[in-house]
Amino acid sequence: MLLPAIHRVVTAHDADGKSVIALNGPLPTVVEVSALPGMIFHEVWETSATPVLVDNAPDPTTQPMLHRAPTNGTRIRFVDLPPDEELTGGTAQMKELFDELNGAEAMTVRADSPHLMMHRSEAVDYGIVIEGEIFLMLDDSEVLLKPGSVVVQRGTNHAWANRSGKTCRMVFIQIDGAYDPAIAAALAGR
């Protein structure tokens, strides 16, 4: 099921400092992942530093896709997540998926994992369900998310399980991070 296109408006400043519309229209980068038909990434914007340089630079979303936020930066994207019944290729399909997203290092799936798409990024991600429903899977628990649900994903091992039979759309705001040393040590022992 195809969901509506995303309309983006980006503002800027003219030479006199007056606010203007720089971009107004569809997103230039909308990518359906070939490894998982129906998984579509809608790249809205990203920054490469914190604090961010407020400028009139060109659209940063036309670069190659990355799974995680840019180093010291942020990213906002919509992701359409197809039903789990599309996950027919096992761990080989997941490896292909994360390779395609330039995020192979994020994969954490093991024989005892609760879902094939288990992964982790050293970041804080805000995930907001816009349409449909999905389960957030963690190492030892899961929770059903519906429109209006917000997840504050703090670098934990997780997956998104869509058991609804319909596409789920989420918006993700990703913020690059660094693990607390105690958490990093615990993760190194896993």
N, C-alpha and C positions, 0 to 999 in steps of 0.2 A: 504494500500500500504506500503510494507516494503521498507525502505530506506537503503542505504549501511551501513555496519558495520563501526564503528569508529576504526581507527588504531592509537594507542598511543605509543609514544616513551618517556621514562623517563630516564633522565641522572643522574649520580652520580659521586662520586670520589672514586678512589681506595686508598689503604693504602699509596701510594706515592703522593696523591693529583692530580693524572692524571685523566682527564675526561673520563668517560666510559658510555656505554649504560647499564642501569640497567634493564629496561623492554622495550620490543619491540613486539607489537602484539595487539590482540584484548583486549577490556576492560573486566576485570573480573566481573564487576557488571553492568548488563543491565537488567532492571526490567520493565516488562509490568504490569501496574497497573490494578489489577483485577476489580476494581470499574469502570474503564473506558477503555474498550478494544481499543487498538491502541495507548494509551498514554504510551510512553516508555521513561524511564529515562536511560541515558547513563552516568554513573558516571566516570569522567575523573580524578579529583584530588581534594584534599581539604587540607587546612592548619588549625591549631588550635591556632595560635597566630599571633599578628602583633607587631613588625616585626617577620617574620617567621624564625624559626630555619632552616638554610640550612644544611641538614644532609643526611644521607643515611638510614633513617627509612623505615620500611616496607610500603607497599601500604595502604593508609588510606581509600580507597574506598570500602573495603570489610566489613565495619561496617553497621549497620542498616541505612536505608534511612531516611533522614530528609528533610523536605520541605525547611527550611531556612539554611543560612550559619552557620557554627559552631560558638559558642560564641568566639568573638575576632578573628575569622578566615575568610577564604574564601573558595569558592567551584566553580569549573567549571564543567558543565554538558551540555550534549545535551538533548533536550526533543523533542520527536515526538508528535505532537498534532493532534489528529484525528478530522475529521469534527464534527461540533456541532450536527449533526443528531444522534451522539452516545449518546448525553445527553438526555436520555429518562426517567431517574429515578428521576428527580427533585432534590429538596434540600437533600433528603435522599441519593441519589447517590453522591452528592457533599460532604456530611458529611462522607460517607464511603471512598471517595477518599482522603480527607484530613486526616482522621484517618489513612489510609494506609500509608500516607507519613509522619506520626508523626508530623502533622502540623495543628491539629484541631483549635488551637488558632488563626490561620491566617484567618479563614473564617469570612467574614463580610456580607454575603448575608442577605438582608432584603426584605420585601414585595415589596418595590419600587426600588430594585436594577435593573440595566440595564442588568445584566447577572447572571446566576446561580453560576458561578465560582468566584464571587467577593471575593477578599482576599487582605491581606496587611501583610507585614513583616517589621520589624524595621531593614532595611538594604538598601544598594544601590546595585541594580542589573543592570548589563549591559546585555541586551537581543539583540541578533543579528539574523536576519532571514537568514537562509542558503538556504532553499528550500521551495517553496510554498508561500502562503500568509495568513495573519491573521490580525484581527482587534484588536488593543489595546483599551479596554473599560475602561473609567474612570467614575466617578460619573456623570459628566455632558457632556461628549464628547467621541468621538472615532476617531481613525485614522487607515487607511489601511496601513499595512506594507508588503513589498515585499523583495525578496532577496537583501541584502545589506543594508536594513533598520536597524538602531541601536536605541534602546530605553535605555535611562538612567532613570531607575525606582527608584525614591528616596522615598521609603517607602509609596507610595500612594496606595489608594484603587484601585484595577484594576482587570481585567479578560482578558483572551485571547479568542476571538470569531473566530472560523474557519468556515466561510460560503462558502468555496471554493469547498467542496465536495471531497477534497484531503488532505492527510497528509501534515502538515507543520512541518519543522524541524527548531528549534532555538537552539542557544548555549547561555547559561546563565553563567555569571561570577557574583557570589554573594559575597558581602562583608558585614560582620556583622556591624551594626551601632547602634546609639542611637539617638532618636528624639531630636531635639532642644526643650527646655522646652516650648516654646510658641506653637509649633506644638503639642507636647504631651498634653498640656492643651486643645487645640481645639479638638483633637481626643477623649479625655476623655468625652467631652460634647456631642459627637455624639451618 
